Amino acid sequence: MIPRIVVAGTSSGAGKTSVACGIIGALRARGHRVQGFKVGPDYIDPTYHALAAGRPGRNLDAFLSGPELIAPLARHGATGADIAVVEGVMGLFDGASGRGELASTAHVAKLLQAPVLLVVDAAAMARSAAAIVHGYRTFDPEVDIAGVVLNRVGSEIHEQLLREAIEPLGVPVVGAMRRDERVAAPERHLGLVPAVERETRTRAALDALAECATRYVDLDAVERLARAAPVLHGEAWTPLAAGDRRARARVAIARGPAFSFHYTENLELLEAAGAELVPFDPVADPRLPQDADALVLAGGFPEVHGEALAENRTLREEIAAFAAAGGPVLAECGGLLYLARTLEGRAMCGVLDIDGVMAGRLTLGYREAVAAADSPLWSAGDTVRGHEFHYSTVVPGEGTDAAWTLTARGRSRREGFVAAGVHASYLHTHWAATPAAATRFVDGAVRHRASRVVARA
């Protein structure tokens, strides 16, 4: 396992993403090949890591993949890198609700045997920062809080007061990031706005963060801490477990501003199973990629880009025709909304007899899922772990099979839709622990290609 450091926060909003991206960019400017990871199911923060590092962002989620795959996934993702920077989720000890430390940043740090940099939002405090650091340091002695990064520090005097208060604890302050308006990132109802929607401005903000980290963070100390992480033996996870095959099906995969939520490992598993991934942008492209054998409609923000999606009538009709012909379609969350008749009154693809509306409240949490019907990815009865995170809901019609039986905190409900070759659901799934899903999906794409050849003959 390469040198590694976990950037954790005292809470959501403490500045983990700013500090992590700043350190990633500053280390990259030093000539290092840096791999960014995000603890938890978040799709958006890894898009910032990817721009800062110049490598795909990746997730480490001990609920979705299981604790046993955290270190193997980290080894796989860090292949070819010199150092790994792992950004935490929420507060350091916040994990899967009702399951103790499971899937928390602290849990992942222990699984990786990685030192932790604790980010403290110091904007409105002085000596109280020491009490916070003391509490976090002593709460779980197995978590190695090796340093502190003070964020949103107002001045040199403010920094001096903070350092003097924390010094007696014996935890080094390795950084004191100043407030900087250049690095403010706009937020939306699911968190930060994805980097793909404002790439030019995001790159400018990331450059400013790297500059701030170079100036205000002791990067030599960060590197020393990362290199002090013990050797962690074991094998790397590999997508080739799903089958090392030549490309044998073309899978059209929605990209662009409306559909940007992808787990890197899922894409690698599809390719390992024989998929040629062909991107298209439902906002701008009037046609599906030529000879597409299957469709992946990922999560994202179709509600924000609803007008442009509605105006792209030729693509909507082509997707509806593809689904009607039995083509394999995976639609997660935003993709589910795109397959509806309407979304907030705007015409969508009309594949499913449902209408999407913004609910005004958040549905959020990990789910235990059992496949309720056979679909392009799952056999009825298959068990999967997933995550829901959406502000919308759908008003269903009649006669469509559910995709899942979901269970959380002892309560079960039916969710999603399976119709012909379509699997559409709010549930986001990470396939590292269930690679057969990718193989099944590509196998279905191959069969669909063969059926079209027969029909044309």
C-alpha positions as CSV (number, residue, x, y, z in Angstrom):
1,M,0.0,0.0,0.0
2,I,1.4,3.4,-1.0
3,P,1.8,6.4,1.4
4,R,-1.6,7.6,2.4
5,I,-3.4,10.2,4.4
6,V,-7.1,10.6,5.4
7,V,-8.5,14.1,5.4
8,A,-11.4,14.0,7.9
9,G,-13.7,16.7,9.3
10,T,-15.3,17.5,12.6
11,S,-18.6,17.7,10.7
12,S,-20.1,18.3,7.2
13,G,-19.1,21.7,6.0
14,A,-15.8,21.9,7.9
15,G,-13.9,22.2,4.6
16,K,-12.8,18.6,3.9
17,T,-13.2,18.9,0.2
18,S,-11.3,22.3,0.0
19,V,-8.5,21.0,2.1
20,A,-8.3,17.6,0.3
21,C,-8.4,19.2,-3.1
22,G,-5.8,21.8,-2.1
23,I,-3.4,19.1,-0.8
24,I,-4.0,17.0,-3.9
25,G,-3.2,19.9,-6.2
26,A,-0.2,21.0,-4.2
27,L,1.3,17.6,-4.1
28,R,0.7,17.2,-7.8
29,A,2.5,20.5,-8.4
30,R,5.4,19.0,-6.5
31,G,5.6,16.3,-9.1
32,H,3.8,13.5,-7.3
33,R,1.2,11.3,-8.9
34,V,-1.7,11.6,-6.5
35,Q,-4.8,9.4,-6.2
36,G,-7.9,10.9,-4.6
37,F,-10.5,8.8,-2.8
38,K,-13.8,9.7,-1.2
39,V,-15.2,7.8,1.8
40,G,-18.9,7.0,1.2
41,P,-21.2,7.0,-1.7
42,D,-20.7,10.6,-2.9
43,Y,-20.4,11.1,-6.7
44,I,-19.7,14.8,-6.7
45,D,-16.6,15.3,-4.6
46,P,-14.6,12.7,-6.7
47,T,-15.2,14.9,-9.8
48,Y,-13.2,17.6,-8.0
49,H,-10.5,15.1,-7.0
50,A,-10.3,14.0,-10.6
51,L,-9.6,17.5,-11.9
52,A,-7.2,18.2,-9.1
53,A,-5.2,15.0,-9.5
54,G,-5.5,14.3,-13.2
55,R,-6.7,10.8,-12.4
56,P,-10.2,9.3,-12.0
57,G,-11.8,9.9,-8.6
58,R,-12.8,6.8,-6.6
59,N,-14.9,5.9,-3.6
60,L,-14.2,3.7,-0.6
61,D,-17.5,2.7,1.0
62,A,-17.4,0.0,3.6
63,F,-21.2,-0.5,3.5
64,L,-21.6,-0.8,-0.3
65,S,-18.6,-3.0,-0.9
66,G,-18.1,-4.5,2.5
67,P,-15.1,-3.7,4.9
68,E,-13.1,-6.5,3.4
69,L,-12.8,-4.7,0.0
70,I,-11.7,-1.3,1.3
71,A,-7.9,-2.0,1.2
72,P,-8.1,-4.0,-2.0
73,L,-10.0,-1.2,-3.7
74,A,-7.5,1.3,-2.4
75,R,-4.6,-0.8,-3.8
76,H,-6.4,-1.0,-7.2
77,G,-7.2,2.6,-7.4
78,A,-3.8,3.8,-6.4
79,T,-2.0,1.7,-9.0
80,G,0.6,4.0,-10.6
81,A,0.3,6.7,-7.9
82,D,2.9,7.9,-5.4
83,I,0.5,9.0,-2.7
84,A,-3.2,8.7,-1.8
85,V,-5.3,11.4,-0.3
86,V,-8.6,10.0,1.1
87,E,-11.3,12.6,1.8
88,G,-13.7,11.6,4.6
89,V,-17.5,11.8,4.8
90,M,-19.5,14.0,7.2
91,G,-17.9,14.1,10.6
92,L,-15.0,11.7,11.4
93,F,-17.2,9.2,13.3
94,D,-20.4,9.4,11.3
95,G,-21.3,6.3,9.4
96,A,-24.2,4.1,8.4
97,S,-27.1,5.1,10.7
98,G,-27.6,2.6,13.6
99,R,-24.6,0.5,12.7
100,G,-21.9,2.0,14.9
101,E,-18.7,2.9,13.1
102,L,-19.6,1.0,9.8
103,A,-18.7,3.1,6.7
104,S,-17.5,6.1,8.7
105,T,-14.3,7.9,7.9
106,A,-12.8,6.5,11.1
107,H,-13.7,3.0,10.1
108,V,-12.1,3.4,6.7
109,A,-9.0,5.0,8.2
110,K,-8.6,2.0,10.5
111,L,-9.1,-0.5,7.6
112,L,-6.4,1.4,5.7
113,Q,-4.2,1.9,8.8
114,A,-3.9,5.5,7.6
115,P,-3.1,8.6,9.6
116,V,-5.8,11.2,9.8
117,L,-5.6,15.0,9.3
118,L,-8.5,16.5,11.2
119,V,-10.0,19.6,9.6
120,V,-11.4,22.0,12.1
121,D,-13.5,25.0,10.9
122,A,-11.9,27.7,13.1
123,A,-13.8,30.6,11.6
124,A,-15.7,31.4,14.8
125,M,-13.5,30.1,17.6
126,A,-10.1,30.3,19.2
127,R,-9.3,28.3,22.3
128,S,-12.4,26.1,21.9
129,A,-10.6,24.5,19.0
130,A,-8.4,22.7,21.4
131,A,-11.4,21.1,23.2
132,I,-12.7,19.8,19.8
133,V,-9.3,18.3,18.9
134,H,-9.0,16.7,22.3
135,G,-12.4,15.1,22.1
136,Y,-11.9,13.8,18.6
137,R,-8.5,12.5,19.4
138,T,-9.6,10.6,22.5
139,F,-13.0,9.3,21.3
140,D,-11.5,6.2,19.6
141,P,-7.8,5.5,20.5
142,E,-7.5,3.2,17.5
143,V,-7.9,6.2,15.1
144,D,-4.6,7.9,14.5
145,I,-5.3,11.6,14.5
146,A,-1.8,12.6,13.4
147,G,-2.3,16.2,12.6
148,V,-4.8,19.1,12.4
149,V,-5.6,21.5,9.6
150,L,-7.3,24.7,10.7
151,N,-9.7,26.0,8.1
152,R,-11.1,29.5,7.4
153,V,-8.5,31.1,9.7
154,G,-9.0,34.9,9.7
155,S,-5.5,36.3,10.4
156,E,-2.0,35.7,11.7
157,I,-3.2,36.6,15.2
158,H,-6.1,34.2,14.9
159,E,-3.8,31.5,13.8
160,Q,-1.4,32.1,16.7
161,L,-4.2,31.9,19.2
162,L,-5.4,28.6,17.7
163,R,-1.9,27.1,17.6
164,E,-1.2,28.1,21.2
165,A,-4.4,26.5,22.4
166,I,-3.8,23.2,20.5
167,E,0.0,22.8,21.2
168,P,-0.3,21.3,24.7
169,L,-2.3,18.4,23.2
170,G,0.7,17.1,21.3
171,V,-1.1,17.0,18.0
172,P,0.8,19.0,15.4
173,V,-1.0,21.7,13.5
174,V,0.2,21.0,9.9
175,G,-1.9,23.7,8.2
176,A,-3.9,26.9,8.7
177,M,-5.9,27.7,5.6
178,R,-7.0,31.3,5.2
179,R,-10.4,32.4,4.1
180,D,-10.3,32.9,0.3
181,E,-13.3,33.9,-1.8
182,R,-11.7,32.5,-4.9
183,V,-12.3,28.9,-3.7
184,A,-16.0,29.1,-2.9
185,A,-17.9,26.3,-4.6
186,P,-21.6,26.7,-5.4
187,E,-24.0,24.2,-3.8
188,R,-27.2,22.6,-4.9
189,H,-29.8,20.4,-3.1
190,L,-27.5,17.3,-3.3
191,G,-24.3,19.0,-2.3
192,L,-21.7,20.8,-4.5
193,V,-22.4,21.4,-8.1
194,P,-20.6,18.7,-10.1
195,A,-17.3,19.9,-11.6
196,V,-18.4,18.9,-15.1
197,E,-21.0,21.7,-15.1
198,R,-18.5,24.5,-14.5
199,E,-15.2,23.0,-15.4
200,T,-13.4,26.2,-16.3
201,R,-14.3,27.9,-13.1
202,T,-13.7,24.8,-11.1
203,R,-10.1,24.5,-12.5
204,A,-9.5,28.1,-11.4
205,A,-10.8,27.4,-7.9
206,L,-8.7,24.2,-7.7
207,D,-5.6,26.1,-8.8
208,A,-6.3,28.7,-6.0
209,L,-6.8,25.9,-3.5
210,A,-3.5,24.3,-4.5
211,E,-1.8,27.7,-4.1
212,C,-3.4,28.1,-0.6
213,A,-2.3,24.6,0.4
214,T,1.3,25.3,-0.8
215,R,1.4,28.5,1.2
216,Y,-0.5,27.5,4.4
217,V,0.0,23.7,4.8
218,D,3.3,22.1,5.7
219,L,3.4,19.7,2.8
220,D,6.6,18.1,4.0
221,A,4.8,17.2,7.2
222,V,1.9,15.8,5.3
223,E,4.2,13.6,3.2
224,R,6.0,12.4,6.3
225,L,2.8,11.4,7.9
226,A,1.6,9.6,4.8
227,R,4.9,7.7,4.5
228,A,4.7,6.7,8.1
229,A,1.6,4.6,7.4
230,P,2.5,1.0,7.9
231,V,2.9,-1.6,5.2
232,L,-0.5,-3.2,4.5
233,H,-0.1,-6.5,2.7
234,G,-2.7,-8.0,0.5
235,E,-4.0,-8.3,-3.1
236,A,-5.6,-5.5,-5.1
237,W,-9.2,-5.7,-6.2
238,T,-9.4,-6.3,-10.0
239,P,-12.3,-5.8,-12.4
240,L,-11.0,-8.8,-14.4
241,A,-12.8,-11.1,-11.9
242,A,-15.9,-10.4,-14.0
243,G,-14.2,-11.9,-17.1
244,D,-11.3,-10.7,-19.3
245,R,-13.0,-10.4,-22.6
246,R,-12.5,-8.4,-25.8
247,A,-15.1,-5.8,-26.6
248,R,-18.2,-7.6,-27.8
249,A,-21.0,-5.0,-27.2
250,R,-21.4,-1.3,-27.5
251,V,-22.9,0.3,-24.4
252,A,-24.0,3.9,-24.7
253,I,-23.4,5.7,-21.5
254,A,-25.0,9.0,-20.6
255,R,-22.5,11.7,-19.8
256,G,-22.6,15.5,-19.6
257,P,-24.1,17.9,-17.1
258,A,-27.4,16.1,-16.5
259,F,-26.0,12.6,-16.0
260,S,-22.5,12.6,-14.3
261,F,-22.8,10.1,-11.4
262,H,-20.6,7.1,-12.2
263,Y,-18.5,4.8,-10.0
264,T,-15.2,4.3,-11.8
265,E,-15.1,0.6,-10.8
266,N,-18.6,0.0,-12.4
267,L,-17.3,1.3,-15.7
268,E,-14.1,-0.9,-15.4
269,L,-16.3,-3.9,-14.7
270,L,-18.4,-3.3,-17.8
271,E,-15.2,-3.0,-19.9
272,A,-13.8,-6.1,-18.4
273,A,-17.0,-7.9,-19.2
274,G,-16.6,-7.0,-22.9
275,A,-18.3,-3.6,-23.2
276,E,-17.1,-0.8,-25.4
277,L,-18.3,2.3,-23.5
278,V,-19.6,5.0,-25.9
279,P,-20.5,8.3,-24.2
280,F,-23.3,10.5,-25.3
281,D,-24.9,13.7,-23.8
282,P,-28.7,13.7,-23.6
283,V,-28.7,17.4,-23.3
284,A,-26.9,18.0,-26.6
285,D,-26.7,14.9,-28.8
286,P,-29.7,14.3,-31.0
287,R,-29.1,10.6,-31.6
288,L,-27.9,7.6,-29.6
289,P,-24.4,6.3,-30.5
290,Q,-24.5,4.2,-33.6
291,D,-25.2,0.5,-33.1
292,A,-25.7,0.8,-29.4
293,D,-26.5,-2.5,-27.8
294,A,-27.4,-1.3,-24.3
295,L,-27.9,2.0,-22.4
296,V,-26.7,3.3,-19.1
297,L,-28.5,6.3,-17.8
298,A,-26.7,7.4,-14.6
299,G,-27.7,9.6,-11.8
300,G,-27.3,13.4,-12.0
301,F,-29.4,16.5,-12.2
302,P,-32.0,16.0,-15.0
303,E,-34.3,18.3,-13.0
304,V,-31.9,21.2,-13.4
305,H,-31.5,20.5,-17.2
306,G,-35.1,19.5,-17.8
307,E,-35.9,22.1,-20.4
308,A,-32.9,21.1,-22.6
309,L,-33.7,17.4,-22.1
310,A,-37.3,18.0,-23.1
311,E,-36.3,20.0,-26.2
312,N,-34.1,17.1,-27.4
313,R,-37.1,15.2,-28.8
314,T,-35.4,13.1,-31.3
315,L,-33.1,11.5,-28.7
316,R,-36.0,10.9,-26.3
317,E,-38.0,9.1,-29.0
318,E,-35.0,7.0,-30.0
319,I,-34.5,5.9,-26.4
320,A,-38.1,5.1,-26.1
321,A,-37.9,3.0,-29.3
322,F,-34.7,1.2,-28.0
323,A,-36.5,0.3,-24.8
324,A,-39.6,-0.8,-26.6
325,A,-37.5,-3.2,-28.7
326,G,-36.2,-4.9,-25.5
327,G,-32.8,-3.3,-25.4
328,P,-31.1,-3.5,-22.0
329,V,-31.3,-0.2,-20.1
330,L,-30.0,0.6,-16.6
331,A,-31.4,3.8,-15.2
332,E,-30.3,5.0,-11.7
333,C,-32.0,7.9,-10.0
334,G,-31.7,10.7,-12.5
335,G,-31.9,8.1,-15.2
336,L,-35.1,6.9,-13.7
337,L,-36.6,10.4,-14.0
338,Y,-35.4,10.7,-17.6
339,L,-37.4,7.5,-18.5
340,A,-40.6,9.0,-17.0
341,R,-43.4,10.5,-19.0
342,T,-42.7,13.9,-17.5
343,L,-40.4,15.5,-15.0
344,E,-41.8,18.6,-13.4
345,G,-44.3,18.8,-16.2
346,R,-41.7,18.6,-19.0
347,A,-41.8,15.7,-21.5
348,M,-39.2,13.0,-20.9
349,C,-38.7,9.6,-22.7
350,G,-42.1,8.1,-21.7
351,V,-40.6,4.6,-21.3
352,L,-42.2,4.2,-17.9
353,D,-45.8,5.0,-16.9
354,I,-44.6,7.4,-14.2
355,D,-44.2,11.2,-13.6
356,G,-41.3,12.7,-11.7
357,V,-41.8,15.6,-9.3
358,M,-39.5,17.4,-6.9
359,A,-40.6,16.4,-3.4
360,G,-39.2,19.2,-1.3
361,R,-37.7,16.7,1.1
362,L,-34.6,14.5,1.0
363,T,-34.7,10.7,0.8
364,L,-31.3,9.6,2.1
365,G,-29.6,6.5,3.4
366,Y,-28.1,3.1,2.9
367,R,-30.4,0.2,1.9
368,E,-30.3,-3.5,2.0
369,A,-31.9,-4.6,-1.3
370,V,-33.4,-7.8,-2.7
371,A,-34.1,-7.9,-6.4
372,A,-37.8,-8.3,-6.8
373,A,-37.8,-9.5,-10.4
374,D,-35.4,-10.6,-13.1
375,S,-33.7,-7.7,-14.9
376,P,-30.8,-6.9,-17.1
377,L,-28.5,-6.8,-14.1
378,W,-30.0,-9.0,-11.4
379,S,-31.9,-12.2,-10.9
380,A,-34.9,-12.2,-8.7
381,G,-33.7,-12.8,-5.1
382,D,-30.2,-11.4,-5.6
383,T,-29.1,-9.4,-2.5
384,V,-27.3,-6.1,-3.0
385,R,-26.4,-3.1,-0.8
386,G,-27.2,0.4,-2.2
387,H,-27.7,4.0,-1.4
388,E,-30.6,6.5,-2.0
389,F,-30.1,10.3,-2.2
390,H,-32.8,12.3,-3.9
391,Y,-35.1,15.2,-3.5
392,S,-37.6,13.9,-6.1
393,T,-40.3,11.3,-6.2
394,V,-42.3,9.5,-8.9
395,V,-46.0,9.0,-9.2
396,P,-46.3,5.5,-10.7
397,G,-48.9,4.0,-13.0
398,E,-50.1,0.4,-13.0
399,G,-48.8,-2.9,-14.2
400,T,-45.0,-2.4,-13.8
401,D,-42.9,-4.9,-11.7
402,A,-40.9,-3.4,-8.8
403,A,-37.1,-3.6,-9.1
404,W,-36.3,-4.0,-5.4
405,T,-37.5,-4.8,-2.0
406,L,-35.6,-2.3,0.1
407,T,-34.9,-2.6,3.8
408,A,-33.6,0.1,6.2
409,R,-33.8,0.2,10.0
410,G,-36.3,-2.7,10.1
411,R,-38.7,-1.3,7.5
412,S,-39.2,-2.7,4.0
413,R,-40.8,-1.3,0.9
414,R,-41.0,-1.9,-2.9
415,E,-39.1,0.5,-5.1
416,G,-38.1,0.9,-8.7
417,F,-39.4,-0.6,-12.0
418,V,-38.5,-3.5,-14.2
419,A,-40.1,-3.6,-17.6
420,A,-38.8,-5.8,-20.5
421,G,-35.1,-4.9,-20.7
422,V,-35.4,-1.9,-18.4
423,H,-34.1,-1.7,-14.8
424,A,-34.9,1.7,-13.4
425,S,-34.5,2.7,-9.7
426,Y,-33.5,5.4,-7.3
427,L,-31.0,3.0,-5.8
428,H,-27.3,3.6,-6.5
429,T,-25.2,0.5,-6.5
430,H,-21.4,-0.1,-6.5
431,W,-20.6,-3.4,-8.1
432,A,-17.2,-4.2,-6.7
433,A,-18.7,-6.9,-4.5
434,T,-21.2,-8.1,-7.1
435,P,-19.2,-8.1,-10.4
436,A,-21.6,-10.6,-12.0
437,A,-24.0,-7.7,-12.5
438,A,-21.7,-6.2,-15.2
439,T,-21.3,-9.5,-16.9
440,R,-25.1,-10.1,-17.0
441,F,-25.7,-6.7,-18.4
442,V,-23.1,-7.1,-21.2
443,D,-24.4,-10.6,-21.9
444,G,-27.8,-9.1,-22.4
445,A,-26.4,-6.4,-24.7
446,V,-24.8,-9.2,-26.8
447,R,-28.1,-11.0,-27.1
448,H,-29.8,-7.8,-28.1
449,R,-27.3,-7.2,-30.8
450,A,-27.8,-10.8,-32.1
451,S,-31.6,-10.3,-32.2
452,R,-31.2,-7.2,-34.2
453,V,-29.0,-9.0,-36.7
454,V,-31.5,-11.7,-37.1
455,A,-34.4,-9.2,-37.5
456,R,-32.5,-7.5,-40.3
457,A,-31.6,-10.7,-42.1
